Amino acid sequence: MESVLPYVLAIVPTIGVGTLFYFVIKSILEGDRRERLAQARWEAAHDRAANADGSASDKSTGGR
């Protein structure tokens, strides 16, 4: 058991850094996904508002 301990202790920091890297990258990707969804919702809402404003102005001008 004592002969294995130095190898285990040598691998533990690598595993720790790898785990930390995984969670950091995962949170970055999830944040990017949420930002893209929010951007798409914002653009859709503004497109709907622009279309509503555009159709109202078409009715007031008689479609011209």
N, C-alpha and C positions, 0 to 999 in steps of 0.2 A: 504494500500500500504506500509506503514512503517513497518508492521509486516512481509512482504514478503522480504523486502530488505536485511536483514541479511542472509537469506537463499540463496538468489541469489548471494550475495557477497561471501558466503562460497563455492559455487559451481563453480564460475568463475575461480579460480586458477586451479581447477581440470580439467576443460574443456580446459584451456589453455595448461596445461602440457600434457593432452591426445592428443590434436591437434599437439603439437610439437613432441611428440613421434611418432604419425602417419607419419608425414612428414619425420622424421629421418629414420624410418624403411623403408618407401617407397623409399627413395633415396638410401639406402643401397642395397635393393633388385634390384632396377633398375641398379645400378652400377655393381652388381654381374652379372646380365643378360647381360649387355653390355660386361663385361670382358669375359664371357663364349663365346659369339658370336665372339669376337675378337680372342680368343684363338683357336676356331674352324676354323676360316678363316686362321689364321697363320699356323695351323697344316695342313690344306688342301693345302695351297700354298707350304709348304715344302714337303708334300707327292707328289704333282704333279712334283715338281723339282726333287725329288729323283727318281720318276718313269721315268722321261725324261732322267736323267743321267744314270739310270740303263738300259734303252732300248738302249741308244747310246753305252754303253759299251758292250752290248750283240751283237750288230751289228758288232762292231769292232773286237770282238773275235770269231765271227762266231757262237755265241750262246753257247759257252762252258764256 
